[in-house]
């Protein structure tokens, strides 16, 4: 499909556009999650301590990934909005400013991570697995620039409707990681540190592929040397769109670290393994919602650029119904085959002893998956409407609700309280973000009707 055809789909029927953009993203996220599962599956052979070390570090790693993804979503919203307004040159400038912003940000972030990581791991309850966790995290801290820029380039591709190209990036990364994992973990006897090195090398391959797509003029937007200079107004637009989204992702994953501490205090390192392993399968179940939410951003943003509130509302309504239906279907299948789904994580004798507890946890966790589906759809729509800050506030509120639910229910139900706390917290979060989104949509309809665009989108 040509670059012009991608843009034509982006600006056309919203249902068709969401399907065309979401399907490659679903494949991309499936491959990405297969990447995480491969890490856990290979490392499960190292025992419970290795799995606990990974569980402690993963929220920090995902926070770094989330910062890149947040920058990518912000860039996607601005780029697609400029394309919708038929201003290709501004779209090219916005893409280049997103890359420059990411570079500046990560130069500041990397030394802060390296200086503070032991303290962070102590707070997160690494305890007996501190050395293993620190070794695992150091690789990601040093290579944060690779992880963050990979997310930014993927977002720029998505913003111009080239989701198939961003999917190729993810496939390259996942296949490389799956191949490299056993080599570094067992072949070179590097343990969990080897898993991190394999992931970083795979991310480098993905980044190089994405850079090639952009620089080789295979996409609608081309970033030339003239675009790679600081432009105050374009940088402001990118910052306004990207920073709240980066904060939202960072809050979401950082709060996961806090939740892990509560889990450790309730059930120890074994409890963390029982909690985090089924949660990986929930991440698989909600992939359609995540993909559809990402597809909604450029579709609704381009409609916003055209000031077409009808197409915006139609895209949101369709995305919400489609994502909830898909997640409920997958949750029912997982509920029925929960023991079989967990086998890949419990093949070793030590892990097999925990399988019944994991099955019990997974069956409860499946109940919250449909509630989680509201988050990426509403968050993406708020970003498209130029109100990413509302999404951030909803994310903070949802995570505070989760923390409160965990603490309250775990105090008298133990680990079961943690699992049911997920259901309660996401019920509160889903109802809140849906209400905020609908109110924002109604206000935006009045603004567009009076030809007034929110300040944050100008």
C-alpha positions in Angstrom: 0.0 0.0 0.0 1.4 3.4 -1.0 1.9 6.3 1.4 -0.9 8.3 -0.3 -3.3 5.3 0.1 -2.5 5.2 3.8 -3.5 8.8 4.2 -6.6 8.4 2.1 -7.8 5.6 4.4 -6.9 7.7 7.4 -9.2 10.5 6.2 -12.0 8.3 4.9 -14.7 6.1 6.6 -13.8 5.9 10.3 -14.9 2.2 10.6 -12.7 1.2 7.7 -9.8 3.3 8.9 -9.9 1.8 12.4 -10.0 -1.7 11.0 -7.1 -1.0 8.6 -5.0 0.7 11.2 -5.9 -1.6 14.1 -5.2 -5.0 12.5 -1.4 -4.4 12.0 -1.3 -2.9 15.5 -2.9 -6.0 17.0 -0.3 -8.1 15.2 2.4 -5.7 16.5 1.2 -5.9 20.1 0.8 -9.7 19.9 4.4 -10.0 18.8 5.5 -7.5 21.4 3.7 -9.5 24.1 5.1 -12.7 22.8 8.5 -11.0 23.4 7.7 -10.5 27.1 6.3 -14.0 27.4 9.4 -15.4 25.8 11.5 -13.7 28.4 9.4 -15.1 31.2 9.2 -18.5 29.7 13.0 -18.8 29.2 13.7 -17.2 32.6 11.2 -19.5 34.4 13.8 -22.2 34.0 16.1 -20.2 36.3 13.7 -20.6 39.2 11.4 -18.5 41.4 14.0 -15.9 42.4 14.8 -15.1 38.7 11.0 -14.6 38.0 10.7 -12.4 41.1 13.7 -10.3 40.0 12.1 -9.8 36.6 8.7 -9.0 38.2 10.3 -6.2 40.3 12.2 -4.7 37.3 9.5 -5.0 34.6 7.4 -2.0 35.9 10.6 0.2 35.6 11.4 -1.1 32.2 7.8 -0.6 31.1 8.0 2.9 32.4 10.9 3.6 30.0 9.0 1.9 27.2 5.9 3.9 28.2 7.8 7.2 28.0 8.7 6.3 24.4 5.2 5.1 23.6 3.7 8.3 25.1 6.0 10.4 23.0 5.0 8.3 20.0 1.2 8.8 20.7 1.7 12.5 21.2 3.6 12.8 17.9 1.0 10.6 16.2 -1.8 12.9 17.3 0.0 16.1 16.1 1.1 14.5 12.8 -2.3 13.2 11.9 -4.0 16.4 12.9 -1.7 18.3 10.5 -2.3 15.8 7.8 -6.1 16.3 8.3 -5.6 20.0 8.0 -3.6 19.4 4.7 -0.4 20.9 6.0 2.3 18.3 5.1 5.2 20.6 5.9 4.0 21.2 9.5 3.5 17.5 9.9 7.1 16.8 8.8 8.3 19.4 11.2 6.3 18.0 14.1 7.7 14.5 13.5 11.3 15.9 13.5 10.6 17.9 16.7 9.3 14.8 18.4 12.6 13.0 17.7 14.6 16.0 19.0 12.4 16.2 22.1 13.0 12.5 22.8 16.8 12.9 22.4 16.9 15.8 24.8 14.7 14.0 27.3 16.6 10.8 27.4 20.0 12.6 27.8 18.6 13.9 31.1 16.8 10.6 32.0 19.7 8.2 31.6 22.1 9.5 34.4 19.1 9.9 36.7 18.2 6.2 36.2 21.7 5.0 36.8 22.2 7.0 40.0 18.9 6.1 41.5 18.2 2.5 40.4 19.4 0.8 43.5 17.4 3.0 45.7 14.3 2.4 43.5 14.8 -1.3 43.7 15.1 -1.2 47.5 11.8 0.7 47.7 10.2 -1.8 45.4 11.1 -4.6 47.7 13.9 -6.3 45.7 15.3 -7.7 49.0 16.8 -11.1 48.4 16.9 -10.7 44.6 18.6 -7.3 44.7 21.8 -8.3 42.9 19.8 -10.1 40.1 17.3 -7.3 39.7 20.1 -4.6 39.7 22.0 -6.5 37.0 18.8 -6.8 34.9 17.9 -3.2 35.3 21.3 -1.7 34.6 21.2 -2.8 31.0 17.9 -1.0 30.4 19.1 2.2 32.2 22.2 2.4 30.0 20.2 1.8 26.8 17.1 4.0 27.6 17.8 6.1 24.5 17.3 3.1 22.3 14.0 2.0 24.0 12.5 5.6 24.0 13.5 6.5 20.4 12.0 3.2 19.1 8.6 4.2 20.5 8.8 7.7 19.1 9.5 6.4 15.5 6.7 3.9 15.8 4.3 6.7 16.8 5.4 8.9 13.8 4.7 6.0 11.4 1.3 5.4 13.0 0.4 9.1 12.8 0.6 8.9 9.0 -1.4 5.7 8.7 1.6 3.5 8.1 0.8 1.0 10.9 2.0 -1.9 8.8 5.5 -0.4 8.8 5.5 0.0 12.6 4.3 -3.6 12.8 7.3 -4.7 10.8 9.4 -2.9 13.4 7.8 -4.9 16.2 8.0 -8.2 14.4 11.8 -7.7 13.8 12.2 -6.9 17.5 10.2 -9.8 18.8 11.7 -12.5 16.5 15.2 -11.2 17.2 14.6 -11.3 21.0 13.1 -14.8 20.9 16.1 -16.1 19.0 18.7 -14.2 21.2 17.1 -15.0 24.6 18.3 -18.6 24.9 21.7 -17.7 23.5 22.4 -15.0 26.1 20.5 -16.6 29.1 21.8 -20.1 28.8 24.4 -20.3 25.9 26.5 -17.5 27.4 25.4 -18.3 30.9 24.3 -14.7 31.6 21.0 -15.4 33.3 18.5 -12.6 33.6 21.1 -10.0 32.6 21.3 -11.9 29.3 17.6 -11.6 28.8 17.9 -7.8 29.1 20.8 -7.7 26.7 18.9 -9.7 24.2 15.9 -7.3 24.5 18.1 -4.3 23.9 19.9 -5.8 20.8 16.5 -6.7 19.4 15.3 -3.1 20.0 18.3 -1.8 18.1 17.3 -3.9 15.1 13.7 -2.5 15.3 15.0 1.1 15.6 17.2 0.7 12.5 14.3 -0.7 10.5 12.0 2.2 11.5 14.7 4.8 10.7 15.2 3.2 7.3 11.5 3.5 6.5 11.4 7.2 7.4 14.7 8.2 5.7 14.2 6.1 2.6 11.0 8.1 1.6 8.8 5.0 1.8 6.3 7.0 4.0 4.0 10.0 3.3 6.2 12.2 5.5 9.9 12.7 4.8 12.3 14.1 7.4 15.1 16.0 5.7 18.0 17.8 7.1 16.1 21.1 6.9 13.5 19.7 9.4 16.1 18.5 11.9 16.5 21.9 13.7 14.8 23.3 16.7 11.6 25.2 16.0 10.0 26.8 19.0 6.3 26.6 17.9 6.4 23.1 16.6 8.3 21.9 19.7 5.6 23.5 21.9 2.9 21.6 20.0 4.7 18.3 20.4 5.4 19.0 24.0 1.8 19.9 24.8 0.6 16.7 23.2 3.4 14.3 24.2 4.3 15.3 27.8 0.8 14.4 29.3 0.8 11.1 27.4 4.3 10.3 28.6 3.2 11.1 32.2 0.1 8.9 31.8 2.2 5.9 30.7 4.8 6.6 33.3 2.2 6.8 36.0 0.5 3.6 34.8 3.7 1.6 34.9 5.2 3.3 38.0 2.0 2.6 39.9 2.4 -1.0 38.9 5.7 -0.9 40.8 3.8 0.4 43.9 1.2 -2.3 43.5 4.0 -4.9 43.4 5.3 -3.7 46.7 1.8 -4.2 48.2 1.8 -7.7 46.7 5.2 -8.5 48.1 4.1 -7.3 51.5 1.1 -9.6 51.3 2.4 -12.7 49.7 6.2 -12.4 49.5 8.2 -13.1 46.3 6.1 -16.2 45.7 3.0 -14.1 45.9 4.5 -11.7 43.3 5.2 -14.5 40.9 1.6 -15.9 41.4 0.3 -12.4 40.7 2.5 -11.2 37.9 2.5 -14.3 35.7 -1.3 -14.5 35.1 -1.2 -10.7 34.7 0.9 -11.3 31.6 -1.9 -13.3 30.1 -4.3 -10.5 30.8 -2.0 -8.2 28.9 -2.6 -10.5 25.9 -6.4 -10.4 26.3 -6.5 -6.6 26.2 -4.3 -6.3 23.1 -7.3 -5.6 20.8 -8.4 -2.7 23.0 -4.8 -1.3 23.1 -4.5 -1.6 19.3 -7.9 -0.1 18.6 -7.1 2.8 21.0 -3.9 3.5 19.2 -5.7 3.4 15.9 -8.3 5.7 17.1 -5.8 8.5 17.8 -4.8 9.3 14.2 -8.4 8.6 12.9 -10.1 10.9 15.4 -7.2 13.5 15.3 -7.4 13.8 11.5 -11.2 14.3 11.8 -10.4 17.0 14.4 -8.0 18.6 11.9 -11.0 18.7 9.4 -13.3 19.9 12.2 -15.6 17.0 11.5 -17.2 16.2 14.9 -19.5 13.6 13.3 -16.6 11.5 12.1 -14.9 11.9 15.5 -17.9 10.6 17.4 -18.5 7.8 15.0 -14.9 6.6 15.3 -15.1 6.7 19.1 -18.4 4.8 19.4 -17.3 2.1 17.0 -13.8 1.7 18.6 -15.4 1.3 22.1 -17.9 -1.3 21.0 -15.4 -3.2 19.0 -12.7 -3.3 21.7 -15.1 -4.3 24.5 -16.6 -7.1 22.4 -13.2 -8.5 21.4 -11.8 -8.4 25.0 -14.9 -10.1 26.5 -14.6 -12.9 23.9 -10.9 -13.5 24.7 -11.5 -13.4 28.4 -14.2 -16.1 28.2 -11.8 -18.4 26.3 -9.0 -17.8 28.8 -11.4 -18.4 31.7 -12.3 -21.8 30.2 -8.7 -22.8 29.4 -6.8 -21.1 32.2 -4.7 -24.1 33.3 -3.6 -24.8 29.7 -2.7 -21.1 29.2 -0.4 -21.1 32.2 1.5 -24.2 31.3 4.3 -22.4 29.4 5.2 -20.5 32.6 5.0 -23.6 34.9 7.0 -26.3 33.1 9.7 -26.5 35.7 9.1 -28.5 38.9 9.4 -25.5 41.2 7.0 -23.4 39.1 4.5 -26.3 38.6 3.8 -26.3 42.4 2.4 -22.7 42.0 0.2 -23.5 39.0 -3.1 -24.1 41.0 -2.7 -20.7 42.7 -2.0 -19.0 39.3 -5.1 -20.6 37.8 -7.2 -19.2 40.6 -5.7 -15.8 40.2 -6.2 -15.8 36.4 -9.8 -16.7 36.7 -10.5 -13.7 38.9 -8.3 -11.4 36.8 -10.3 -12.2 33.6 -13.3 -10.4 35.2 -11.5 -7.0 35.0 -10.2 -7.2 31.4 -13.4 -5.8 29.8 -13.3 -2.9 32.3 -9.7 -2.1 31.3 -10.8 -1.8 27.7 -12.4 1.6 28.4 -9.0 3.0 29.3 -7.0 2.9 26.0 -10.1 3.9 23.9 -11.1 6.9 26.1 -7.5 7.9 26.6 -6.8 7.8 22.8 -10.0 9.9 22.2 -9.1 12.5 24.8 -5.6 12.8 23.1 -7.3 13.3 19.8 -9.6 16.0 21.2 -6.5 17.8 22.5 -7.1 17.0 26.1 -4.4 14.6 27.1 -4.1 16.2 30.5 -7.6 14.8 31.3 -6.4 11.3 30.5 -3.4 11.8 32.9 -5.7 12.8 35.7 -8.0 9.8 35.1 -4.9 7.5 35.1 -3.8 8.8 38.4 -7.3 8.4 39.8 -7.6 4.9 38.5 -4.2 3.9 40.1 -5.1 5.5 43.4 -8.3 3.5 43.3 -6.3 0.3 42.7 -3.9 1.0 45.5 -6.7 1.7 47.9 -8.5 -1.4 46.8 -5.4 -3.6 47.2 -4.6 -2.3 50.7 -8.2 -2.5 51.9 -9.1 -5.9 50.6 -5.7 -7.6 51.2 -5.9 -6.7 54.8 -8.6 -9.3 55.4 -8.5 -11.4 52.3 -4.8 -11.9 51.7 -3.8 -12.5 48.0 -7.4 -12.9 47.0 -7.9 -9.3 48.1 -5.3 -8.3 45.6 -7.1 -10.1 42.8 -10.5 -8.7 43.6 -8.9 -5.3 44.2 -8.1 -5.3 40.5 -11.7 -5.8 39.6 -12.9 -3.0 42.0 -10.2 -0.5 41.0 -10.8 -1.0 37.3 -14.6 -0.6 37.8 -14.0 2.8 39.4 -11.4 3.7 36.7 -13.6 2.7 33.8 -16.7 4.6 35.0 -14.6 7.8 35.6 -12.7 8.0 32.3 -15.9 7.2 30.3 -17.8 10.0 32.1 -14.9 12.5 31.5 -14.6 11.5 27.8 -18.3 12.0 27.1 -18.4 15.4 28.9 -15.3 16.5 26.9 -16.8 15.4 23.6 -20.0 17.4 24.3 -17.9 20.5 25.1 -15.7 20.1 22.0 -18.8 19.9 19.8 -19.8 23.4 21.0 -16.3 24.7 20.4 -16.0 23.3 16.9 -19.5 24.6 16.2 -18.2 28.1 17.1 -15.0 27.5 15.2 -12.9 27.6 18.4 -10.1 25.1 18.8 -8.8 24.3 22.3 -5.6 26.2 23.1 -3.6 23.0 23.6 -4.2 21.9 20.0 -3.2 25.0 18.2 
